[in-house]
Amino acid sequence: MSLFIPALAPGTGIVEAAHLYAAAGWYVGPARITTKHPGSLLGKGWDEQTSRDPWTIATWFQRWPDAGLFLHLGRSGATGIDIDHPDKLAGAAPAFARTVFTYTGPLQTTRSTNPVVLDHTFGTGGSARRSHLLFLTPAGRRISNSNGDTGRGWGDVRGENGVFIVQPSEHTAVDGRYLWERPGPVGVMPPGLAA
């Protein structure tokens, strides 16, 4: 299985973007941007209603034209890392923090004011920002929405029923915006991180 993040041209609308994500292998869905909750519009059983079907996608956004767009990570075969506080990665599990600081795959930032935090703790020479990182879930694995042994305070793991709100959805924060700064193919989660 392969997944990728399409490069969205400036001005790409939500329906076109949803079709592009679906064509790239993602199950998608609509959500109220004020809650980011995947069941806010699809309701109970939202996890079985996400879709790649063009007609279904078009119907959703005709019904809810102001909705945001989410990727259903687990159903699509992916696991996400949601970095909310990159400055707290120094307190995270070392193997996890090294992976985040050296990550080169698809990256979506969520703030226009987003300072870089350099890795002075683990010596990778890398950096991190407030962002969303994506990995293919290793074959035969199920990863939940638990942070496991990665540590606390830095952000969240988004696994089996995890979602990311994605570009071009609106963001409710004053400096908020969703932007794929690095689109492209999604790589397999390293074994150490999956463990």
Buried (B, 14 or more C-beta within 10 A) or exposed (E): EEBBBBEBEEEBEBBBBBBBBBEBBBBBBBBBBEEBEBBBBBEEEBBEBBBBEEEBBEEBBEEBEEBBBBBBBBBBBBBBBBBEEBEBBBEBBEBBBBBBBBBEBBBBBBBEEBEEBEBEBBEBEBBBBBBBBBBBBBEEBEBBBEBBEBBEEBBBBBBBBBBBBBBBBBBEEEEBBBBBEBBBEBBEBBEEBBE
